[in-house]
Amino acid sequence: MLLVIDVGNSSITTGIFAGDHLLCRFEMPTRAPFDSGRYRGEIQAFLAKKREEKSVDGVIISSVVPELTDTLARSVKEMSVREPLTVAHSLNTGLTFDLERPEDIGSDRIANAVAALDAMGSPVAAVDFGTATTISAVRDGCFLGGAIMPGVRLMGEALHRGTAKLPAIDCAEETRGFISSVTALGKDTTACMISGMIYGTAGAVERIIRGIEAEEGCVFKVAATGGYSSMVVRHMERECFLYPDLTLKGLRLIYERNA
């Protein structure tokens, strides 16, 4: 059994793999204060509920919240027969990096790239619609780079905080009510905001990928993941393939290459 942990800016996603099969997953919010005992308790409760508490052979962690990385590593250290593995570009990921500072690349983007390449082959762009929307382009096993822009929720928050009258939008709830009926032409303020957030993200991602293709001289397949992926992808003209657990699967692949 392998325990994989993906620490994002909004939530921490944990999964358990048996071989290459994802048995189960759960999420908890990323909140301060970052107390190792609290995280250990929540993870142990999840494992006990799934009756896997004594069968974890290894742990791998991807974290984009530096102050939480060591805390989580301490939390899970006693749960595994091996030291927790933390994702970095220096591990054997199966990728090379055509970047000036590969040490700065987010570990979630590395995991996404590894999984997208494994699932779809080269060239491929892994698009993560999370707190930030990230695009990671891979060709012939080389991580070329990509783009980062505000995610759907951050767009809504910026509009609300930066203006006097635009309302706050709870993307976890209210946007779901518009997901099947959202149109480019909004008929009230909230619908106009959601149009900008959803269609704006869809259009920006497509334009960036077209630019990458023009620069690289090839067509990229697209693997989409992240909490807002299903909201956005249905409004994109480009064919995209949804992989809800792309990051977790990338972590499993990286662990197997380094165990």
C-alpha positions in Angstrom: 0.0 0.0 0.0 1.2 3.5 -0.9 0.0 6.7 0.8 0.2 9.7 -1.5 -0.4 13.3 -0.3 -0.9 16.3 -2.5 -0.7 19.6 -0.5 -2.4 22.4 -2.4 -3.1 26.0 -1.5 -6.7 25.3 -0.8 -6.9 21.6 0.2 -4.8 18.5 1.0 -5.7 15.5 -1.0 -4.7 12.0 0.3 -5.0 8.7 -1.6 -4.1 5.1 -1.0 -2.8 3.0 -3.9 -2.6 -0.8 -4.1 -0.2 -1.3 -7.0 -1.5 1.0 -9.7 -5.1 1.0 -8.4 -6.3 4.0 -6.4 -8.4 2.5 -3.6 -9.7 5.6 -2.0 -9.0 9.3 -1.5 -10.1 12.1 0.8 -9.6 15.9 1.2 -9.1 18.2 4.1 -8.7 22.0 3.9 -5.2 23.6 4.0 -5.5 25.8 7.1 -3.1 27.4 9.5 -2.0 26.7 12.2 -0.1 23.7 10.6 -0.1 21.2 13.5 1.5 17.9 12.8 -0.7 16.1 15.4 -3.9 17.3 13.8 -2.9 16.1 10.3 -1.6 12.8 11.7 -4.9 12.3 13.5 -7.0 13.0 10.4 -4.9 10.7 8.2 -4.9 7.9 10.7 -8.6 8.2 11.1 -9.0 7.9 7.4 -6.7 4.9 7.2 -8.5 3.2 10.1 -11.9 3.8 8.5 -10.6 2.2 5.3 -8.9 -0.6 7.4 -5.5 0.2 5.9 -3.9 1.7 9.1 -1.2 -1.1 9.4 -0.5 -1.8 5.8 1.1 1.4 4.5 4.5 0.5 2.9 5.5 4.0 1.6 4.5 7.6 1.6 5.1 10.3 -1.0 4.3 14.0 -0.6 3.9 16.8 -3.1 3.6 20.2 -1.5 3.3 23.8 -2.8 3.0 25.1 0.8 6.6 25.1 2.0 5.8 25.7 5.7 3.6 22.6 5.7 5.9 20.2 3.9 8.0 19.2 6.9 5.0 19.2 9.2 3.3 16.6 7.1 6.4 14.6 6.7 6.7 14.4 10.5 3.0 13.5 10.7 3.2 10.5 8.5 6.8 9.3 9.3 5.6 6.7 11.8 2.9 5.4 9.5 5.3 3.9 6.9 8.2 1.4 7.0 10.1 3.9 4.9 11.0 7.6 5.1 8.4 9.8 3.4 9.5 10.9 -0.1 9.1 14.5 -1.0 8.7 15.4 -4.7 11.4 17.6 -6.3 12.9 17.9 -9.7 16.1 16.2 -8.6 14.3 12.9 -8.1 14.0 10.3 -10.8 10.8 11.5 -12.4 11.5 10.2 -15.9 11.6 13.9 -17.0 14.3 16.3 -18.0 13.8 20.0 -17.5 14.4 22.7 -20.1 14.1 25.4 -17.5 16.5 28.1 -16.1 15.6 27.2 -12.5 14.0 23.7 -12.4 14.2 23.8 -8.6 11.4 26.4 -8.6 8.9 24.3 -10.5 5.9 23.3 -8.4 5.9 19.6 -7.3 2.3 19.3 -8.3 3.2 20.4 -11.9 5.9 17.8 -12.0 3.5 15.1 -10.8 0.9 16.2 -13.4 3.4 16.2 -16.2 4.6 12.7 -15.3 1.1 11.3 -15.1 -0.1 13.1 -18.3 2.9 11.8 -20.3 2.3 8.2 -19.0 -1.4 8.4 -19.8 -1.4 10.2 -23.2 2.2 10.1 -24.6 4.1 13.0 -26.1 3.6 15.9 -26.7 1.1 16.6 -24.0 0.0 19.6 -21.9 -1.2 19.0 -18.4 -3.7 21.7 -17.3 -4.6 21.9 -13.6 -7.7 24.0 -12.9 -7.1 24.6 -9.2 -6.4 27.6 -7.0 -4.2 28.7 -9.8 -4.7 27.4 -13.4 -1.4 25.9 -14.5 -0.3 24.6 -17.9 2.7 22.2 -18.0 4.0 21.2 -21.5 6.0 18.0 -22.0 7.6 16.8 -25.2 9.8 13.8 -25.7 10.2 13.4 -21.9 11.3 17.0 -21.5 9.4 19.5 -19.3 9.4 22.5 -21.5 7.7 25.0 -19.2 4.1 26.4 -19.5 2.0 29.1 -17.9 0.4 30.1 -14.6 -2.7 32.3 -14.2 -5.3 32.9 -11.5 -7.7 30.1 -11.0 -11.5 30.4 -11.2 -12.0 31.1 -7.5 -9.2 33.6 -7.4 -10.8 35.5 -10.3 -14.0 35.8 -8.4 -12.3 36.8 -5.2 -10.3 39.5 -7.0 -13.4 41.0 -8.6 -15.2 41.1 -5.3 -12.3 42.5 -3.3 -11.2 45.0 -5.9 -14.6 46.6 -6.6 -17.3 48.3 -4.6 -20.4 46.4 -5.8 -19.5 43.1 -7.4 -20.7 40.2 -5.1 -18.8 37.4 -3.6 -19.3 34.1 -5.4 -19.0 30.8 -3.6 -17.5 28.7 -6.4 -17.9 25.5 -4.5 -21.7 26.0 -4.4 -23.1 28.8 -6.5 -21.1 28.1 -9.6 -22.4 24.5 -9.6 -25.9 25.9 -10.1 -24.7 27.6 -13.3 -22.5 24.9 -14.6 -25.1 23.4 -17.0 -26.6 26.7 -18.0 -23.7 29.2 -18.0 -23.6 31.3 -21.2 -21.1 33.7 -22.6 -23.8 36.4 -22.5 -24.6 36.9 -18.8 -28.0 38.4 -18.0 -27.3 39.6 -14.4 -24.2 40.6 -12.5 -23.5 37.2 -11.1 -24.0 35.5 -14.4 -21.7 38.0 -16.1 -19.0 37.3 -13.5 -19.3 33.6 -13.9 -19.2 34.0 -17.7 -15.9 35.9 -17.3 -14.5 33.3 -14.9 -15.4 30.2 -16.8 -15.3 31.3 -20.4 -12.3 33.6 -19.7 -10.4 30.7 -18.2 -11.3 28.4 -21.1 -10.3 30.9 -23.7 -7.1 31.8 -22.0 -6.0 28.2 -21.7 -6.8 27.5 -25.4 -4.9 30.6 -26.5 -1.9 29.7 -24.4 -1.7 26.2 -25.8 -2.0 27.4 -29.3 0.9 29.7 -28.6 2.9 26.9 -27.2 2.1 24.8 -30.3 3.2 27.6 -32.6 6.5 28.0 -30.8 7.2 24.2 -30.6 5.9 23.4 -34.1 3.6 20.5 -33.0 0.1 19.7 -31.7 -0.2 19.0 -28.0 -2.8 16.6 -26.4 -4.4 18.0 -23.3 -4.9 16.3 -20.0 -7.1 18.3 -17.6 -7.4 18.0 -13.8 -8.2 20.1 -10.7 -11.3 21.1 -8.9 -12.7 23.4 -11.6 -11.7 21.2 -14.6 -15.2 19.8 -15.3 -16.6 23.4 -15.1 -14.2 24.8 -17.7 -13.4 22.0 -20.1 -17.0 21.6 -21.2 -16.8 25.2 -22.6 -13.5 24.6 -24.5 -13.5 24.0 -28.2 -10.3 21.9 -28.0 -10.6 18.3 -27.1 -9.5 17.7 -23.5 -9.3 14.5 -21.5 -10.4 14.7 -17.8 -8.2 13.0 -15.2 -9.5 13.9 -11.8 -6.7 12.0 -10.0 -3.9 13.0 -12.3 -1.7 14.4 -9.6 -2.1 11.4 -7.3 -1.3 9.0 -10.1 1.8 11.1 -10.9 2.9 10.8 -7.3 2.6 7.0 -7.5 4.7 6.9 -10.6 7.4 9.0 -9.1 7.4 6.9 -5.9 7.8 3.7 -7.9 10.8 5.2 -9.8 12.5 6.2 -6.5 11.4 3.6 -4.0 
